[in-house]
Amino acid sequence: MFGYYILIGAIMLASWLVSNTLKRKFEKYSKTQLRNGMSGAEIAQKMLSDHGIYDVEVISTPGKLTDHYNPKNKTVNLSEAVYHERNAAAAAVAAHECGHAVQHAQAYSWLQMRSTLVPVVSVSSGMSQWLIIGGLILGGAAGLGLGWWVAVAGLVLMAFATAFSFITLPVEYDASNRALAWLKNKNMVSQEEYKGSEDALKWAARTYLVAAIGALANLLYWALQVFGRD
């Protein structure tokens, strides 16, 4: 038990460090202005057209680091700073989100798998832990009837959410690789700008890695409570 708390503490610390480093990196590379003078929105539009994608709309969304691709309505949603700014950080984020649009257009298997799990995870992430706790209160830890089954059901739902976290990893890494390859091959950025974009996306990907490890640790902890320490 003590070892688990040490592990969780370490994961929380790693998450904090990665998150803060990511913010510093984006602030740093936001000061590296693009020599081509293109905004994040223009970068996104060009990457989409270069891949023959004309049915995806690039729009501005409120907030900071709220950038995402929505496969349902085919929109690349860029935060206001990324949409309007003309720097290495904006180029990296815009190209990364377009990387997801390219994945969608090319039926990238990992993205399809993640999309399939979205409806399940949207429900399971909010109720799985409560089901486990409720089951344990009803006697699940002792393997007693209804309580045990309720707890196991909660574990199954949590396992889906954990699987979703790990499936997200190749999706995010691949989108970054597509973005960086396009930025480089199309000479969209200088060597210095490319290094900044690459570094920013590297740290962004690490946030997903830490989240996946944390999800797995949480699943193992609750499995231990339900099935016993033996």
N, C-alpha and C positions, 0 to 999 in steps of 0.2 A: 504493500500500500504506500509506504513511504517513498519507494522508488518511483511509483506512478506520479506522485506529486512533484518529485524532482524533474521527471520527464516533462510533465505539463508546464512546469515553471520554465524549463529550458525552451520549450516550444513557444511559449508566450514571449519570452525574451527575444528569441530569434525573429518572431513575427514583428515585434516592436522595432528591432534593429533594421530589418529589411524594409519595413514601411517607411521609417524615417530616412533611411539611405535613399530609397526611391524618390521621396519628396525632394531631397537635396539634389539628386541627380537631375530631376526635371527642372528644378530652379536654375541649376548650372547651365544645362543645355538650352534652356529657354533664352539665354543670353547670346547663344551662337546663332547669329542671323544667317539665313540661307542666301547664298550668292545668287541663286536664280530668282529670288524675291517672291516665290510662290507661297501662298497661305496654305494652311492645313487642308482647307476645303478644296483648293485647286490641286493639291497633291493627290487627294483622294479621288477626285474626278478623273485625273489623268491616269492613275493606276487602274481604275475600273475600265476606262476606255481602251487602255493598252491590252487588257485581258478580254476585250470584246464583250464587256458587261455594260449594258445600257438600260437595264430595268431596275437598277438600284439607285435610290435617291440619297444624296449626302445632305444631312440636316444638322442644325445646331441644337444642342440640348443644354439646359441649365446645369450649373454645378461645376465642380472641379474633379478631374479624373473620373468623369461619368461616361467616358467614351465606350461605345459598344456597337456591335452589329446585331440587328434584329432580323432573323431569317423569316419571321412571319410576314412582315410587311416590306421586307427587303429595303431596309434603310441603314445607312452608316451614320450613327449618331455621334457627333463630335462635340465635346464640351466647348463652351464659348471661346476659351483661350486657344484651344487647338484649332478650332474652325477658322479663327481670324488671324492668329499669329503666323509669323513667317520665320520660324527658327527650327533648329535640329530636333528639338523635343516634339514640336507639333508635327513635323514631317514623319517622325518615327511612329507616333501614335496613329496618325491618319493612315499611314501605309499598313500598320498592323491591323487596324479594323477592316481595311479593305482586303487584307489577307483572309479574313473570315468570309468575306463576300466571295472571294475567289474559291475558297474551300466549298462553299455552298453551291456555286455554279458548277464545280467539277465533281460534286457528290463525294466529297472527302469522307471516308467511312467513319472516322472518329467523331467528326462533327455530326454526322447523322445519328450515331449512337448516343451522343450527348443530348441531341434534340429530342430523341425518343424518351430519354429519362427525365426531361424537364417537368412534365406534368406530375410524375410520381414524386420527384424530389420536392416540388413546390408544396406538396401536401405533407410528405414524410418528415421534412426538415423541422417543421414546427411542432409535430406531435410525437415523434418517435421517443424522445427522452421521457416525456410525460407518461407514455404507455409503459415504458420500462419501470419507471418509479412506481406507477400505480400497480403494476403486476407484482413488484417486489413487496409492496405493502399488503397485497392480498395473499402473500405466501409464496411468491414465485421463487425466492432464494432457496426454499426448502423443497422445491419441486412439487408443490401442491397444486393440483388441478388447474382451475381457471386462471389463477394468478400467474402460474408459470407460462401458460400459453399467451397471456396478454403481454408478459415481458418478452417472450420470444418474438411475438409479432412486432413489438417495438424495436427489437434488435434487427429484424429483417428490414424494416423501413430505414433504420439508421445505416444498415449495410448498403442500401441503394444510394443514400446520400454520400457515403464514403466512396463508393464506386464512381459516382459522378465526379467527385473531386479528383480522382486519379485519371479518369477519362478526359477531364479538362486539360491535363498537363500536355499530352501530345497535340491537342487542338491549339493551345496557346503557343507552344514552342514552334509548331509548324507555321502558324500565322506570322510569327516574328521572322522566321527564316524566309518566308515568301516576301515579306516586306523588305527585308534587308537585301535580298537578291535583286529585287526590282529596283530599289534605290541605287544600287551599285551598277547593275547592268545597263540601266537607262541614263547613267551619269546625272542623276537628279541632285546629288549632293557631292561636295568636295570630300577629300580624304578626311579632313578634320571633322566635317559635319557627319560623315558616315560613322566615324568612331564614337561620336556623341550619341547618335541614334542607336548604335549597337549596344552601347553601355546602358542606355536608358531602358531598352527593351529587355536586356539581360536581367536587370533588377526587378522589372515588372513581372517577369516570368517566375522569379524566386518567391514572390508573394503567393502564387498558386501552389508552389512546391511546399512551402511551410504550412499552408492551409490543408493540403492533402495529408501531410504527416500528422497534423493535429487531429484531423477527422479520424484517422486510423487509430491513433492513441485513445481517443474518446470511445470508439467502438470496442476496442479490446478491454478497456476498463469496465464498461457496462456488461460485456460478455462474461467477464470474470465474476461480476456480482450475481449474474443470473445462473451461470453454470457451476459456480463454486471454484475455490482456489485449488482444488485437487487436480 
